[in-house]
Amino acid sequence: MENLKAFAREVGLFLSSGIFLKNLAMMVGIVVGFALLSNWFLGCYTNHGESVQVDNFTGMHISDAKRQGREKDFKFEVLDSVWKEGKPSGIILNQTPKPLARVKEGRKIYVTVTGEPESYRLPEIKLSSYEFDRYAKKIGNFGVKSRVKERVYDRKQAEGSILYFYHQGKKVTEGEVKSGYYVMPGDVLEFVVTEQRSNQLQAPDLVCMNYSAAEFLVSSSNLIIGSVNEEGAISSQSTAYVTRQDPPAGQPIQMGGQITLWLSQSLPPGCDDGQYVPNDNSNDQ
């Protein structure tokens, strides 16, 4: 116990001695000084705690953006260029970091700008079997426009199949496309596509017409006259009038179908007032 008390007295005397206190103060000073120096150096190196707001450069020309960004020491790097119809090249479309973001001075700004149009090779197309809507969407992704110039009836091909197309007034063949046909973004291709009509139509109104006019109308409607029934004596079939028909006017009939007629040499009742009655001269026109 006496030895322990003696050791404690010696430790206390050492800790309270001038030499120990002097060395301790020097060590604390060195540590504090190193910490303050490190903090100052870090602040100088990284502008610690300082930030600036990113300007909105979208819509500006890249040269103007660089000029404006010099105040905050911004650097610009173009990641990509995209052609936009009606816009000159070099216009900033988007940027990273986004406008109004807080960043350090000297930050690099990554941008996408408009570029010059490049020629585009049309994808191969098998005419008469390629759907217009699908092809128009494919080339539309590259800025090529398309429109339907004409629709042509074709019962063999699916509705909207491409028959051929024109570029700048010139008909383009399937072989030319296969060999490599180039267009520019913004160009318009005019397509001729198929359409399918129903084989069913409405029977024309033949009553009150003379036979010659009725025959002409039936023929022009892709129909044919079937049996012809005479009501009374007929002196001239071409000038006789249609009194009845089967199927009646307005009823559905297949294209190429037959219409049965009833003829009378006299004008049927109700046909003389307000009715169109073709004369025999219609057969000569």
C-alpha positions in Angstrom: 0.0 0.0 0.0 2.9 2.3 0.9 4.5 1.5 -2.5 1.2 2.4 -4.4 0.9 5.7 -2.6 4.5 6.5 -3.4 3.9 5.7 -7.1 0.8 7.9 -7.2 2.8 10.8 -5.6 5.5 10.5 -8.3 2.9 10.4 -11.1 1.2 13.5 -9.7 4.5 15.4 -9.4 5.4 14.4 -13.0 2.1 15.6 -14.5 2.3 18.8 -12.6 5.8 19.5 -13.6 6.7 22.3 -15.9 8.4 20.1 -18.4 5.3 17.9 -18.9 2.9 20.8 -19.1 5.2 22.5 -21.6 5.4 19.4 -23.9 1.7 18.8 -23.6 0.9 22.4 -24.7 3.2 22.0 -27.6 1.5 18.8 -28.7 -1.9 20.3 -28.5 -0.8 23.3 -30.4 0.7 21.2 -33.2 -2.5 19.1 -33.5 -4.8 22.1 -33.5 -2.5 23.9 -36.0 -2.4 20.9 -38.4 -6.2 20.7 -38.2 -6.7 24.4 -39.0 -4.1 24.2 -41.8 -5.8 21.1 -43.4 -9.2 22.8 -43.3 -7.9 25.9 -44.9 -6.1 24.0 -47.6 -9.2 21.8 -48.3 -11.3 25.0 -48.6 -8.8 26.6 -51.1 -8.6 23.4 -53.2 -12.3 22.6 -53.5 -14.0 26.0 -52.9 -15.5 24.2 -49.9 -19.0 25.5 -49.1 -19.2 27.6 -52.2 -21.5 26.8 -55.2 -23.0 28.6 -58.2 -26.3 28.2 -60.1 -26.2 26.7 -63.5 -27.7 28.9 -66.2 -30.4 27.7 -68.6 -28.4 27.3 -71.8 -31.2 25.4 -73.8 -32.2 27.2 -77.0 -28.9 29.1 -77.1 -26.2 28.6 -79.7 -23.2 26.7 -78.3 -20.9 29.6 -78.9 -23.1 32.0 -77.0 -23.4 29.5 -74.1 -19.6 29.2 -73.9 -19.3 33.0 -73.8 -21.9 33.3 -71.1 -20.4 30.4 -69.1 -17.0 32.0 -68.8 -18.1 34.1 -65.9 -18.5 30.9 -63.8 -15.6 29.1 -65.5 -18.0 26.5 -67.0 -16.6 24.1 -69.6 -18.8 22.6 -72.3 -18.7 19.2 -73.9 -21.0 18.2 -76.8 -22.2 14.6 -76.3 -24.4 14.3 -79.4 -25.9 16.3 -82.3 -29.4 15.8 -83.6 -31.0 17.2 -86.8 -34.1 19.2 -86.2 -36.2 20.5 -89.0 -36.2 24.3 -89.2 -33.4 24.8 -86.7 -29.8 25.8 -87.5 -27.0 23.6 -86.3 -25.3 24.3 -82.9 -28.5 25.0 -80.9 -28.5 23.4 -77.4 -31.4 21.0 -77.0 -30.7 19.8 -73.5 -28.0 20.0 -70.8 -26.6 18.2 -67.8 -26.5 19.5 -65.0 -30.0 20.8 -65.5 -30.8 24.6 -65.3 -30.8 26.2 -61.8 -28.8 23.3 -60.3 -26.1 24.2 -57.7 -22.6 23.2 -58.8 -18.9 24.2 -58.2 -17.4 26.9 -60.4 -15.5 25.3 -63.3 -18.0 22.5 -63.7 -18.2 20.8 -67.1 -21.6 21.1 -68.8 -22.6 18.3 -71.1 -25.0 19.3 -73.9 -26.8 17.9 -77.0 -27.0 20.3 -79.9 -28.7 20.4 -83.3 -26.6 19.2 -86.2 -26.5 19.3 -90.0 -28.9 16.8 -91.8 -27.3 13.7 -93.1 -28.6 11.6 -96.0 -30.7 8.6 -95.0 -30.8 5.3 -96.9 -34.3 4.1 -97.2 -35.0 0.6 -95.8 -35.6 -2.1 -98.4 -39.3 -2.5 -99.3 -41.2 -5.2 -101.2 -43.8 -3.4 -103.1 -47.4 -4.6 -103.1 -46.9 -6.4 -99.8 -45.5 -3.7 -97.5 -48.0 -1.8 -95.3 -47.9 2.0 -95.7 -48.5 2.9 -92.1 -45.6 0.7 -90.9 -43.2 2.0 -93.5 -44.2 5.6 -92.9 -43.5 5.2 -89.2 -40.1 3.6 -89.8 -38.8 6.4 -92.1 -40.6 9.1 -90.0 -38.2 8.3 -87.1 -35.4 9.7 -89.4 -37.3 12.9 -90.3 -38.5 11.6 -93.7 -42.2 12.6 -94.4 -44.7 10.5 -96.2 -48.2 11.0 -97.6 -50.7 9.1 -99.7 -50.8 10.5 -103.2 -53.4 8.1 -104.5 -55.5 5.0 -103.5 -56.0 2.3 -106.1 -58.5 -0.5 -105.9 -56.8 -3.9 -105.7 -58.8 -6.9 -104.4 -55.7 -9.1 -104.2 -53.6 -7.0 -101.9 -54.3 -6.1 -98.3 -55.8 -2.6 -97.6 -53.0 0.0 -97.5 -50.3 -2.0 -99.3 -47.7 0.1 -101.1 -47.8 -0.2 -104.9 -45.0 2.4 -105.6 -44.0 5.9 -104.5 -42.6 9.2 -105.8 -39.7 11.3 -104.6 -39.4 14.8 -105.9 -41.8 13.9 -108.8 -39.8 10.8 -109.8 -41.3 7.3 -109.5 -39.0 5.1 -107.4 -38.7 1.5 -108.2 -38.2 -1.4 -105.8 -34.9 -2.2 -107.5 -33.6 1.4 -106.8 -34.5 1.1 -103.1 -32.8 -2.3 -102.9 -29.6 -0.9 -104.6 -29.6 2.0 -102.1 -31.8 5.0 -102.4 -30.9 8.0 -100.2 -33.1 10.9 -99.1 -32.7 13.8 -96.8 -34.5 14.5 -93.6 -37.5 16.7 -94.4 -38.0 15.1 -97.8 -41.6 14.0 -98.7 -42.3 10.6 -100.3 -45.7 10.3 -102.1 -47.2 6.8 -102.0 -49.7 5.0 -104.1 -51.4 2.4 -101.9 -54.1 -0.2 -102.4 -57.7 0.0 -101.1 -60.4 -2.7 -101.0 -64.0 -1.9 -101.8 -66.9 -4.0 -100.9 -68.2 -6.3 -103.7 -71.7 -5.3 -102.6 -73.5 -2.2 -103.9 -77.0 -0.7 -104.1 -79.2 -1.4 -107.1 -79.6 1.8 -109.2 -83.1 3.2 -109.7 -84.1 2.3 -113.3 -87.9 2.8 -113.2 -89.1 5.4 -115.6 -85.9 5.2 -117.7 -86.1 4.0 -121.3 -84.3 0.7 -121.9 -81.2 2.3 -123.6 -80.5 4.6 -120.7 -81.2 1.8 -118.1 -78.8 -0.5 -120.0 -76.1 2.1 -120.0 -76.5 2.8 -116.2 -76.5 -0.9 -115.4 -73.3 -1.5 -117.4 -71.5 1.4 -115.8 -72.5 0.1 -112.3 -70.6 -3.2 -113.0 -74.0 -5.0 -113.2 -75.7 -6.8 -116.0 -79.3 -7.0 -117.2 -80.8 -10.4 -116.8 -84.2 -11.4 -118.1 -86.4 -8.7 -119.8 -90.2 -9.1 -119.4 -92.5 -7.2 -121.8 -95.8 -5.8 -120.5 -98.0 -5.4 -123.6 -96.8 -4.9 -127.2 -93.3 -3.5 -127.5 -92.6 -1.8 -130.8 -89.0 -0.8 -130.0 -87.2 -2.2 -127.0 -84.6 0.7 -126.9 -87.4 3.3 -126.4 -89.5 1.2 -124.1 -89.7 2.3 -120.4 -88.8 0.3 -117.3 -91.9 -0.2 -115.2 -90.4 -2.5 -112.6 -87.0 -4.0 -111.6 -85.7 -6.8 -109.4 -84.0 -6.2 -107.0 -85.7 -2.8 -106.4 -83.7 0.4 -106.3 -81.5 0.8 -103.2 -81.5 -2.9 -102.4 -78.0 -4.6 -102.0 -76.7 -6.5 -105.0 -73.3 -8.1 -105.6 -71.0 -6.5 -108.1 -71.6 -8.3 -111.4 -75.1 -9.3 -110.4 -78.1 -9.4 -112.6 -81.1 -7.1 -112.6 -84.5 -8.3 -114.0 -86.5 -5.6 -115.9 -90.2 -5.2 -116.9 -90.7 -3.0 -119.9 -93.7 -1.1 -121.4 -93.9 1.0 -124.5 -95.9 3.6 -122.6 -94.5 5.8 -120.0 -95.6 4.4 -116.6 -97.9 6.4 -114.4 -96.2 8.9 -112.1 -93.1 9.2 -114.4 -94.2 12.3 -116.4 -94.0 14.9 -113.5 -90.7 15.7 -112.0 -89.1 12.5 -113.2 -85.9 12.2 -115.3 -86.8 10.3 -118.5 -83.7 9.9 -120.8 -84.5 10.0 -124.5 -83.2 7.7 -127.1 -80.3 9.9 -127.9 -78.5 8.7 -124.6 -77.7 5.5 -126.4 -75.8 7.4 -129.1 -73.5 9.4 -126.7 
